[in-house]
Amino acid sequence: MRRPIRRPGARGCVRVLWALAALAQAVPAGAQVPPGQPDLAFGAFQRGQYQTALEEALKRIKINPDDAAAMTLLGELHREGFAVARNPEAAARWYRLAALKGDRQAQFALGMAHLSGSGVEKNSALAREWLDKAAAAGHAGALYNLGVMALEADVQDAAAAARLFERAAAAGDPDAAYGFAVFLREGTGVPRDRARALAYLKQAADEKHLPAMVEYAIALFNGEGVARDEAEAARLFAQAAARHSPVAQNRLARLYAVGRGVKPNMVEAMKWHVLARAGGLSDPWLESKLPSLTAEERAAVELAVQRFIGK
């Protein structure tokens, strides 16, 4: 689960990579699931069968007390309250046991727990110590959050943040790819480089990072630093609009209204305009088109909006 992403440098933008995506990064320590055999505990967790995941993880630890991946899974179950009562203290204990055995996901989780004071003392020095260990093992989320910490320190270090974001982006973190793109575009911590910024923006957009999708779509539509492609821009706007981005909804509405990148369709145009307006983004030009709709078109717009809201 990710918290909403803000631009690098905004206070409070540290976020945690939890649950499935996070656990998938766990590095086994000690003897784990024998080669060729399915991971019953993690498989059950993926399917939402948390009681089974709990039982299988406990079985694994009984067989092998050094099974750090199973400990990390137990930490996640206790942190989220899956199959057991939510217990941050118990979660932190499991994370610590796994972290001491070298599991990078547990090191990351324990670092973030110390950063927020969830189940352990709030201690930025301990948080950094564990995040450093996870980062040294290539954990993308740890690299990203260390970069954010560099920005949020009393003495900001934009150059260090940029280096960490670049490493995290290389490890596959879309937030870091977007953040590094912003740094390159604005010349924060690194020399300004529009071409590289667009490359990282595309990387984040390809990984479905919402702000990156919108910004890259705008670049495609305008042909700014990339070949103009209105159809691809419309496709990205449509994906972002479906994920409730008012900016994307507004841009998509305009494309449908004028028939650029998509076939003209005033019902679709007004549907997305109404949704963008509800999201706080007004557009007088689109608003002026509403009175020209027929009664049938107005009814179709209302139905389309209700269907979208009911998703």
N, C-alpha and C positions, 0 to 999 in steps of 0.2 A: 504494500500500500504506500503510495506517495502522497506527501502533502502538496498543495498547489505550488507550482514553481514560480519564483519571482526572478527578475533579472539579477545577475551577480551584483553584490554590493548592497542589496536591500537588506535591512535588518530582519533577522528571523528567518532567513531563507534556507537555513540548514534543514535538510529533510532526511528521512530514513528510508532505506530500501528494505521493507519487511516482507514477510509471507513468502509466496512461492518464488518470485523472482529473486528474492534475497537468498533463500535457502538453496536455490539451485547453484549459487556461487560457492557453497561450502566446500572446502578442501578437506578430504578425508585425512584423518590422523590415526595412526595405528591400524590394526586390522579392522576392516569394515565389512561390507557385504561381499561375500566371496565372488570372484570373477564369474560372469555368466549367469549369476542368480539375480532375480529382481529385488529391488529395494522395496520391500513390502510396506515399511513404515512411511517412507516418503511418498510412495505411490498412493497409499490410503489418504495421506494428507492432501495430495493434489486433487483427489476425488471428493474431498470434504468429509471423509470418513474418519473423524478425529479420534473417536474412541479406539478404533482399530490402530490408528497411527500411534496413539499413546501406548497401547499394549505391545505393539511390535517394537517400538523404541525401547521400552523397558526390558523386553526379552533380550534385545541385542546387548544392552548394557550388562545384563546378568551373565550373558555368555562371555562378553568381552568388556571389562570395566574401562578399557581405553577407547571405546567407540565414541569419538568426539562428535561425529556427525549426528549420532542418535541423541547425544546430550544437547546439541544445538536445537534439534527438533523439539525436544522436551521444553527447552527454554522458550521456543516460539509458542508452543501450546499453552504454557502457563502465562506468557505475556498477553496473549490474545483471549485467554479464557475459553479455549477450545477443548471440550471433553473434561475440563477441570475448572474450578473457580479461578477467575482472573487473579493472578498473584505475581506482581512485579518482582517481589523479593525472591520468590522461588525461581522465577525466570532468570534473574541475575545470577543466582547461584549455579544454575545449569550452564549459563553462558560462560561463567568464570571457569568452571571445570573444563569445558571444551576449549576455551581460549588458552588455558595453560597447557593444553595438549597440542596447540598449534592450529586450531581450526580458525581460518580467517573470517568466516561469517560470524562466529561467536566473538572473536576479537572486535569486529565491527559493532556488533550488537551491544557488547559490554561498553565499548567506548561511547556509543550514543546514549546508553543508559546513564553513564556518569555525566554526560553533557546535559541531560535533562533532569537528572536526579530521580530516575524511575527505578525504584527498588534498591538503589544504592545511593551513597552520598553524592551530591552534585559537586563535581570536582573537575574543572577544565584540564588540569594537568594530567590526571588519570585518564580522562577522555582522550586527550591527545596521545598519550602513551599507547593506549590500545588501538587507536585509529592508525597510528604510525606502524604498528605491527601488522595490521590488516593491509595497509597500503603497501608495505614492503612485500607482501604476498600477492600484490596485484589486484586487490579488491577495489573495484571501480567506485563504489559508494563511499568508501573511506577516503580515497583520493579526492573525490568531489567535495566532501564535507570538510576535509582539511583545507582545501582551497577557499571554501566559504569562511572558515575560521580565520584564515589569513586576511581576508577582507574585513572581518568584523573585529579584529584585534584593535587594541587602543592605538597601536601604530600599524596602520594598514600596510600590507605588502602585496601590491597588485602583481608584481613580477612573479612572486612565489605562487600566488593564486593562479596566474595564467599557466605556469608550468604544471601545476597539479591538475588543472582542468584539462590541459592537453593530454596528460597521461591518462586521466579518467576517460576522456573521449576515445582514446586509442583502445581502452579496455572495454568500450561499448556502452558507456553511460550517456544517454541522450541529453540529460540535463547539462552535463559537462560540455558536450559538443555544442549545445546552444550557447552556454556561457562563454566558451572560448570564441565562438563566432562573434559574439557581441564585443568581446575584448579586441579581437582583430579589426572589427569594423570601426571601433572608437579609438583604437590605439591605447588601450588601457593595459599596462604591464608588458605589452609587446608592441613592436612597430605596427602601424596601421597597414592592413593588407586586405583590400576588398575581395580579391579573388579567393584567398584562403578562407576568409570569413564566409563567403557563399558556399564553399565546399563543405565547411563544418555545419553550416545552416542546413544544407541538403542532407547531410548525414543525420542530423537530429530529426529533420522532417521525415526522412525515410523510416525512422524508428518511431514515428507517430507522436513526436513531441508537439503539442498543440500550438504554442506560440511560434515555433519554428515552421510548422506547416503553413501558418497564415503569412508569415514574413517571406517565406520562400515563394509562396504562391504570388504575392505582390511583385516580387522580383521577376518571376516568370512572365507575369502579365505585362509588366512595363518593359521587359527586356533589359533590366538593369544588371549588367555584369554577367548575364546568361542569355542564351538565345531565347527570343520571345516565343512563348508557347501558351496561347490563351486557353487551349483545350486542357492542357495539363494544369494550368493555374485554376481553371474551373473545377477540375477533379479534386484538387487539394482543398479548395474552398468548400466544396461539398462535403468532404470528409470532416473538415474542421467544424463546419456548420452543424453537422449531425451530432457533434460533441459539444454543442451549445456555446460556440464562440460567437458573440454578437458581431464582432468585426467580420468574421467569415460569412455570417448570415447576411450582413449588409452588402458585402461585395458580391456574394452570389445572387442576391436579389437584383442588383444592378445589372449583372451579366444576363440574367434571364429577361430583364426588362428591355435590353437593347440587342440581345441575341449575339453576344460575343463569347466564344468558347463553348457555347451551348445554343440549342435552338430557342428562339424567343418563346416565352411562356409567361403571360402576365399572372396567371394563377400561382405558379411557382414563385414568381418574383414577389408578389404580394404576401405569399405565405412567409417567405424568409424575411421580408421587411417587417411584418407584424411580429415575428419572433425576435428579430434584432431589436425592435422598438421596446418589446417587453423586457429585453435584457439591458435596456438603458441606452441604446444607441439610436438616436432619432436621425431621420433623413428627410428634410423638407421636399426634395425633388421626388423621391419615391412616394411620399405622403400625398403629393399633388396628383399622383396617378390613381389613387383609390376611387375618387368620385367617378372616374370614367368607366369603372367596371360595371358590367351588367348584373342584374339580380342573380342570375345563374352563376356568374363568376364569383360574386361575393359569397354565395353559399358554398361554392367549391373551395374558396380560400379558407372560410371558417372551418369546413370539414377537414381540410388538409392540416390546419394548425392543431385542431383537436386530436387528430391521429398522431401527429408528432409528439404532442404533449403526453399522450397516453402511452407512448413507447415504454 
